[in-house]
Amino acid sequence: MKIAIIGGGYVGLVSGACFAEFGTSVAVVEADTAKRQMLREGVIPIYEPGLDKLVADNAAAGRLAFPDTLEAGIEGAEAVFIAVGTPTRRGDGHADLTYVFAAVEQVLKNLTRPTVIVTKSTVPVGTGRKILDMARALRPDLAVEVASNPEFLREGSAINDFMRPDRVVVGADCEHAREVLRRLYRPLYLIEAPLVFTTLETAELIKYAANGFLAMKITFINEMADLCEKLGADVNDVARGIGLDGRIGRKFLHAGPGFGGSCFPKDTLALMRIAEEAGAPSRLIQSVVAVNDARKESMAARVAAAMGGDVAGKTIAVLGLAFKPETDDMREAPSLPLVRGLISRGARVQAFDPASIEQAKPLLPDSVVYAQDTNAALTGADALVLVTEWNEFRALPLPRLKELMKGNVVVDLRNVFDPRLMQQAGFVYSGIGRRPV
């Protein structure tokens, strides 16, 4: 079986490599010439653990290719996946489908056989119908079907998520499209991964509903953290106490500086707009968006409060810039408003992240000092702010920490450190929603 994937970005590259690992012949069509050449040479433009080896192995085996043209890529493909970006549209918060429709148009113009066009990109409800209309208008001579197959990949663990998914969602109205996707995902039958078939509209909404609900869990526990600080309770215990309830679950109940990344911010905003236009506004999602935005903007003030209200002239070590560990993704990262806010208050920022420094540089003020490692970031710092919970930050030796730093303030935005041990070591510790020691 041969498939083509239009777009060699995060979703397209991970999906393509994983489908190839299943034994499928995959052509990943990437329009950017430089990026395409990098991929051919085994240079992966994104940070995702294990992806470099997966791409190299399947390219060497002849199952994964990066053709020069779209025409060559889709030739003989039974299914063509659209995996291009759908960024937030300026001005109104809707998903921008410019790249999606441009890709579909090019595919339709160059098809030579009946094919299933599958949206892998996150697209608003109704997009599949519009693609089907385009197919009927542009290629009435071919039997072109449309399906929706939303991705549920977590950055940092995307390969495992693809290979061992909680479920695979397929939205399609015709049996032929369902059969093509059923054969493509057949290797997952061995691990009994649920294959959920729905209509096009339902599949499109499932992706937004899932991300909206998870974002709501994060926002809920963050608000509980604020309440814990007022009442002298501990949010970690609250999260454990409610998370052990099978109806709620433990995942996504980690208090912190707010969610970021490529999915939750844009998908909650898009879902809010979709609901408004449908005449069924979601006040819950509206609140999630507003609360999360305000939370990220408030983190600089939290650091200033931990330092007595003023950070002017102080050197602050910021550990972690990416929105989460095991990725270099800086999209909507909480570190961005934090660092900007600290600098606007007169602080000097020394930052380190194991993977995302080059991605962060164009997004942050020029005055930020980028350290080559953790020790360099801590040297001479009046305060430490932990933003991203990379494993190498979790076990920082406190004697070494004290030796390197000039001050003794630690602001732990991920609740990684033990407050009691911090206090015993002489640090002034501030976590999120944690009861004072």
C-alpha positions as CSV (number, residue, x, y, z in Angstrom):
1,M,0.0,0.0,0.0
2,K,1.3,3.5,-0.9
3,I,0.3,6.7,0.7
4,A,1.4,10.3,0.4
5,I,1.6,12.9,3.1
6,I,1.5,16.6,2.2
7,G,3.6,18.5,4.7
8,G,6.8,17.5,6.4
9,G,6.2,19.3,9.6
10,Y,5.7,17.8,13.0
11,V,2.5,15.9,12.3
12,G,3.4,14.9,8.7
13,L,6.9,13.7,9.5
14,V,6.0,11.7,12.6
15,S,2.9,10.2,10.9
16,G,4.9,9.4,7.8
17,A,7.8,7.7,9.7
18,C,5.3,5.7,11.8
19,F,3.2,4.5,8.8
20,A,6.5,3.5,7.1
21,E,7.4,1.5,10.2
22,F,4.1,-0.4,9.8
23,G,5.4,-1.5,6.3
24,T,3.5,1.1,4.2
25,S,5.3,2.9,1.3
26,V,5.2,6.6,2.3
27,A,6.1,9.7,0.3
28,V,6.3,12.8,2.4
29,V,5.9,15.9,0.2
30,E,7.7,18.9,1.6
31,A,7.5,22.2,-0.4
32,D,10.5,23.8,1.3
33,T,13.5,22.8,-0.7
34,A,16.1,23.3,2.0
35,K,14.0,21.4,4.5
36,R,13.4,18.6,2.0
37,Q,17.1,18.2,1.5
38,M,17.7,18.1,5.2
39,L,15.2,15.3,5.6
40,R,16.9,13.3,2.8
41,E,20.2,13.7,4.6
42,G,18.7,12.5,7.8
43,V,18.7,15.9,9.5
44,I,15.5,16.3,11.5
45,P,14.4,19.9,11.8
46,I,12.3,19.3,14.9
47,Y,13.3,17.8,18.3
48,E,11.3,14.6,19.0
49,P,13.0,11.7,20.8
50,G,13.6,8.7,18.5
51,L,12.3,10.4,15.3
52,D,15.8,10.7,13.7
53,K,16.4,6.9,14.0
54,L,12.9,6.1,12.8
55,V,13.2,8.3,9.7
56,A,16.7,7.0,8.9
57,D,15.8,3.3,9.3
58,N,12.7,3.6,7.1
59,A,14.4,5.7,4.5
60,A,17.2,3.2,4.3
61,A,14.6,0.4,3.9
62,G,13.0,2.2,1.0
63,R,9.7,2.7,2.7
64,L,10.0,6.4,3.3
65,A,10.8,8.9,0.6
66,F,10.9,12.7,0.2
67,P,10.2,13.3,-3.5
68,D,11.0,16.5,-5.4
69,T,7.5,17.2,-6.6
70,L,3.9,16.7,-5.4
71,E,3.2,14.9,-8.6
72,A,5.8,12.3,-7.9
73,G,4.7,12.0,-4.3
74,I,1.0,11.3,-5.0
75,E,1.6,9.0,-8.0
76,G,0.0,5.6,-7.2
77,A,-1.1,6.6,-3.7
78,E,-4.4,5.1,-2.4
79,A,-4.6,7.9,0.2
80,V,-3.2,11.4,0.4
81,F,-3.0,12.9,3.9
82,I,-3.1,16.7,4.3
83,A,-0.8,17.6,7.2
84,V,0.0,21.3,6.7
85,G,-0.3,24.0,9.3
86,T,-3.5,25.5,10.5
87,P,-2.3,28.5,12.5
88,T,-4.7,30.9,14.2
89,R,-5.9,33.5,11.8
90,R,-5.1,37.0,12.6
91,G,-7.9,39.1,13.9
92,D,-10.7,36.6,14.6
93,G,-9.1,33.5,16.2
94,H,-10.3,31.1,13.6
95,A,-8.0,28.4,12.2
96,D,-6.4,29.6,9.0
97,L,-7.1,27.0,6.3
98,T,-5.1,28.8,3.5
99,Y,-2.5,26.0,3.4
100,V,-5.0,23.2,3.6
101,F,-7.1,24.4,0.7
102,A,-4.0,25.2,-1.4
103,A,-2.6,21.7,-0.8
104,V,-5.9,20.1,-1.6
105,E,-6.2,22.0,-4.9
106,Q,-2.7,21.0,-6.0
107,V,-3.5,17.3,-5.1
108,L,-6.7,17.4,-7.0
109,K,-5.1,18.9,-10.1
110,N,-2.5,16.2,-10.2
111,L,-4.4,13.0,-9.3
112,T,-4.4,10.3,-11.9
113,R,-6.4,7.6,-10.0
114,P,-9.3,7.4,-7.5
115,T,-7.9,8.4,-4.2
116,V,-9.0,9.1,-0.6
117,I,-8.0,12.6,0.6
118,V,-7.5,12.5,4.4
119,T,-7.2,15.6,6.6
120,K,-4.6,15.0,9.3
121,S,-4.4,18.7,10.1
122,T,-6.7,20.0,12.8
123,V,-9.5,21.7,10.8
124,P,-12.8,23.3,11.8
125,V,-16.0,21.3,11.5
126,G,-17.3,21.4,7.9
127,T,-13.8,21.5,6.3
128,G,-14.2,17.9,5.0
129,R,-17.4,18.8,3.2
130,K,-15.7,21.8,1.5
131,I,-12.9,19.6,0.3
132,L,-15.5,17.1,-1.0
133,D,-17.1,20.0,-2.9
134,M,-13.8,21.0,-4.3
135,A,-13.1,17.5,-5.5
136,R,-16.5,17.3,-7.3
137,A,-15.9,20.6,-8.9
138,L,-12.3,20.2,-9.9
139,R,-12.2,16.4,-10.7
140,P,-15.7,15.2,-11.7
141,D,-13.8,12.6,-13.7
142,L,-12.4,10.8,-10.7
143,A,-13.9,9.1,-7.7
144,V,-12.3,11.2,-4.9
145,E,-13.4,10.5,-1.4
146,V,-12.7,12.5,1.7
147,A,-11.9,11.3,5.3
148,S,-10.9,13.0,8.6
149,N,-8.2,11.3,10.7
150,P,-7.3,13.7,13.5
151,E,-4.0,13.2,15.3
152,F,-3.6,13.0,19.0
153,L,0.2,13.2,19.3
154,R,1.9,14.6,22.4
155,E,5.1,16.4,21.6
156,G,7.9,14.5,23.3
157,S,6.1,11.1,23.2
158,A,4.6,11.3,19.7
159,I,6.0,8.0,18.4
160,N,4.6,6.0,21.2
161,D,1.3,7.8,20.9
162,F,1.1,6.9,17.3
163,M,2.3,3.3,17.8
164,R,0.2,2.6,20.9
165,P,-2.8,5.0,20.6
166,D,-5.7,5.3,23.0
167,R,-7.9,5.3,19.9
168,V,-7.8,6.0,16.2
169,V,-10.6,8.3,14.9
170,V,-11.8,8.1,11.3
171,G,-14.5,10.2,9.9
172,A,-15.9,9.1,6.5
173,D,-19.2,8.7,4.8
174,C,-18.3,6.0,2.3
175,E,-17.3,2.4,2.9
176,H,-14.3,2.6,0.5
177,A,-12.7,5.4,2.5
178,R,-13.3,3.5,5.7
179,E,-11.8,0.3,4.2
180,V,-8.6,2.2,3.0
181,L,-8.1,3.6,6.5
182,R,-8.9,0.3,8.1
183,R,-6.2,-1.5,6.1
184,L,-3.7,1.3,6.8
185,Y,-4.2,1.0,10.5
186,R,-4.4,-2.8,10.5
187,P,-1.1,-3.3,12.4
188,L,-2.7,-1.7,15.4
189,Y,-5.3,-4.5,15.6
190,L,-2.7,-6.7,17.2
191,I,-2.7,-4.4,20.2
192,E,-6.4,-4.0,20.1
193,A,-6.3,-0.2,19.6
194,P,-9.9,1.0,19.2
195,L,-10.7,2.2,15.7
196,V,-13.6,4.7,16.0
197,F,-15.6,5.4,12.8
198,T,-17.8,8.5,12.6
199,T,-19.1,11.1,10.2
200,L,-16.7,13.7,8.8
201,E,-18.2,16.4,11.1
202,T,-18.0,14.3,14.2
203,A,-14.3,13.4,13.7
204,E,-13.4,17.0,13.1
205,L,-15.2,18.0,16.3
206,I,-13.7,15.2,18.4
207,K,-10.2,16.7,18.0
208,Y,-11.3,20.1,19.2
209,A,-13.4,18.6,22.0
210,A,-10.5,16.5,23.3
211,N,-8.1,19.4,23.4
212,G,-10.7,21.7,24.9
213,F,-11.4,19.3,27.7
214,L,-7.8,18.7,28.5
215,A,-7.1,22.4,28.5
216,M,-10.0,22.8,30.8
217,K,-8.5,20.3,33.3
218,I,-5.2,22.2,33.3
219,T,-7.0,25.5,33.8
220,F,-9.1,24.0,36.6
221,I,-6.2,22.7,38.6
222,N,-4.4,26.0,38.1
223,E,-7.3,27.9,39.6
224,M,-7.4,25.3,42.5
225,A,-3.7,26.1,43.0
226,D,-4.5,29.8,43.5
227,L,-7.3,28.8,45.9
228,C,-4.8,26.6,47.8
229,E,-2.4,29.5,48.3
230,K,-5.2,31.5,49.9
231,L,-6.4,28.7,52.1
232,G,-3.2,27.1,53.1
233,A,-3.9,23.9,51.3
234,D,-1.6,21.9,48.9
235,V,-2.6,21.6,45.3
236,N,-0.5,18.4,44.8
237,D,-2.6,16.7,47.4
238,V,-5.8,18.1,45.9
239,A,-4.8,16.8,42.5
240,R,-4.0,13.4,43.8
241,G,-7.2,13.3,45.9
242,I,-9.4,14.0,42.9
243,G,-7.2,12.3,40.3
244,L,-7.6,8.9,41.9
245,D,-11.3,9.2,41.1
246,G,-11.8,7.1,38.0
247,R,-14.3,9.5,36.6
248,I,-11.7,12.3,36.7
249,G,-8.3,10.7,36.1
250,R,-4.9,11.8,37.2
251,K,-3.5,13.2,33.9
252,F,-3.4,16.9,33.1
253,L,-3.9,17.8,36.8
254,H,-0.4,19.4,37.3
255,A,-0.5,23.0,38.4
256,G,1.8,25.3,36.6
257,P,2.2,28.6,34.6
258,G,-0.5,27.8,32.1
259,F,-0.6,25.7,28.9
260,G,1.2,26.5,25.7
261,G,2.3,24.6,22.6
262,S,1.0,24.1,19.1
263,C,-2.4,22.7,19.9
264,F,-4.2,23.8,23.1
265,P,-3.9,27.6,22.6
266,K,-5.0,27.6,18.9
267,D,-7.5,24.8,19.3
268,T,-9.4,26.3,22.3
269,L,-9.6,29.6,20.5
270,A,-10.8,27.9,17.3
271,L,-13.4,25.9,19.2
272,M,-14.6,29.0,20.9
273,R,-15.1,30.7,17.5
274,I,-16.7,27.5,16.0
275,A,-19.2,27.4,18.9
276,E,-20.0,31.1,18.6
277,E,-20.7,30.9,14.8
278,A,-22.9,27.8,15.4
279,G,-25.1,29.7,17.8
280,A,-24.0,27.5,20.8
281,P,-21.3,29.6,22.5
282,S,-19.1,27.6,25.0
283,R,-18.7,29.7,28.1
284,L,-16.4,27.1,29.6
285,I,-14.0,27.3,26.7
286,Q,-14.2,31.1,26.7
287,S,-13.2,31.1,30.4
288,V,-10.4,28.6,29.7
289,V,-8.9,30.9,27.1
290,A,-9.2,34.0,29.2
291,V,-7.9,32.4,32.4
292,N,-4.9,30.8,30.7
293,D,-3.9,34.0,29.0
294,A,-4.0,35.9,32.2
295,R,-2.1,33.2,34.1
296,K,0.8,33.3,31.7
297,E,1.0,37.1,31.9
298,S,1.0,37.0,35.7
299,M,4.1,34.8,36.2
300,A,6.5,37.7,36.1
301,A,4.7,39.4,38.9
302,R,4.8,36.2,40.9
303,V,8.5,36.1,40.5
304,A,8.8,39.7,41.5
305,A,6.6,39.1,44.6
306,A,8.9,36.2,45.7
307,M,11.8,38.6,45.5
308,G,10.2,41.2,47.7
309,G,8.3,43.0,45.0
310,D,11.2,44.3,42.8
311,V,13.5,42.5,40.3
312,A,15.2,45.6,38.9
313,G,19.0,45.1,38.7
314,K,18.6,41.4,39.8
315,T,20.0,38.5,37.8
316,I,17.4,35.7,37.3
317,A,18.2,32.2,36.1
318,V,15.4,30.8,34.0
319,L,15.6,27.1,33.5
320,G,13.5,25.8,30.6
321,L,12.1,27.8,27.7
322,A,10.1,25.2,25.6
323,F,6.5,24.8,26.5
324,K,7.1,21.3,27.8
325,P,10.0,18.9,28.2
326,E,11.3,16.7,25.4
327,T,10.5,19.2,22.7
328,D,12.0,22.4,21.2
329,D,8.6,23.9,20.5
330,M,8.3,27.5,21.7
331,R,4.8,28.2,20.4
332,E,2.8,30.0,23.1
333,A,5.3,28.9,25.7
334,P,4.7,30.3,29.2
335,S,8.4,31.3,29.3
336,L,7.8,34.0,26.6
337,P,5.6,36.4,28.7
338,L,7.6,35.5,31.8
339,V,11.0,36.5,30.4
340,R,9.6,39.6,28.7
341,G,7.9,40.7,31.9
342,L,11.0,40.2,34.0
343,I,13.1,42.2,31.5
344,S,10.5,45.0,31.3
345,R,10.8,45.2,35.1
346,G,14.6,45.7,34.9
347,A,15.9,42.2,35.5
348,R,18.8,40.5,33.8
349,V,17.8,37.1,32.5
350,Q,20.2,34.1,32.1
351,A,18.3,31.3,30.4
352,F,19.0,27.7,29.5
353,D,17.0,25.0,27.8
354,P,18.4,21.7,26.5
355,A,16.7,21.9,23.1
356,S,15.0,25.2,22.3
357,I,17.5,28.0,22.7
358,E,17.8,28.6,18.9
359,Q,14.0,28.6,18.6
360,A,13.7,31.0,21.5
361,K,16.1,33.7,20.3
362,P,13.9,35.3,17.7
363,L,11.0,35.5,20.2
364,L,12.7,37.0,23.2
365,P,14.4,40.4,23.8
366,D,18.0,40.7,22.7
367,S,19.2,41.3,26.2
368,V,18.6,37.7,27.3
369,V,21.8,35.8,28.0
370,Y,21.6,32.3,26.8
371,A,23.7,29.9,28.9
372,Q,25.5,26.9,27.5
373,D,24.4,24.7,30.4
374,T,22.5,24.7,33.7
375,N,25.5,25.7,35.8
376,A,26.3,28.7,33.6
377,A,22.6,29.9,33.9
378,L,22.8,29.6,37.7
379,T,26.1,31.3,38.2
380,G,25.7,34.6,40.0
381,A,21.9,34.5,39.9
382,D,19.9,36.2,42.6
383,A,17.0,33.9,41.9
384,L,16.2,30.7,40.1
385,V,12.9,30.2,38.2
386,L,12.1,26.7,36.9
387,V,9.7,27.0,34.0
388,T,10.1,23.6,32.1
389,E,10.5,20.4,34.0
390,W,13.2,18.8,32.0
391,N,14.6,15.7,33.8
392,E,18.0,17.2,34.2
393,F,16.5,20.0,36.3
394,R,14.6,17.7,38.7
395,A,17.7,16.5,40.6
396,L,19.8,19.6,40.9
397,P,22.2,19.1,43.9
398,L,21.2,21.8,46.4
399,P,24.8,22.3,47.7
400,R,25.9,23.0,44.1
401,L,22.9,25.2,43.6
402,K,23.8,27.3,46.6
403,E,27.5,27.5,45.6
404,L,26.7,28.8,42.1
405,M,23.9,31.3,43.0
406,K,24.4,34.7,44.6
407,G,20.9,34.8,46.1
408,N,18.6,32.2,47.6
409,V,15.2,32.6,46.0
410,V,13.8,29.7,44.1
411,V,10.5,30.0,42.2
412,D,9.3,26.6,41.1
413,L,6.6,27.0,38.5
414,R,6.3,23.2,38.0
415,N,6.4,22.0,41.7
416,V,9.4,19.9,41.0
417,F,11.4,20.5,44.1
418,D,10.7,19.4,47.7
419,P,9.8,22.6,49.7
420,R,11.1,21.1,53.0
421,L,14.5,20.2,51.5
422,M,14.7,23.6,49.9
423,Q,14.0,25.4,53.2
424,Q,16.5,23.2,55.1
425,A,19.2,24.1,52.5
426,G,18.6,27.8,53.1
427,F,16.5,28.7,50.1
428,V,13.4,30.9,50.1
429,Y,11.1,28.6,48.1
430,S,7.9,29.5,46.2
431,G,5.9,26.9,44.4
432,I,2.5,26.8,42.7
433,G,-0.4,26.2,45.1
434,R,1.8,24.6,47.8
435,R,1.3,25.0,51.5
436,P,4.1,27.0,53.2
437,V,6.5,24.7,55.1
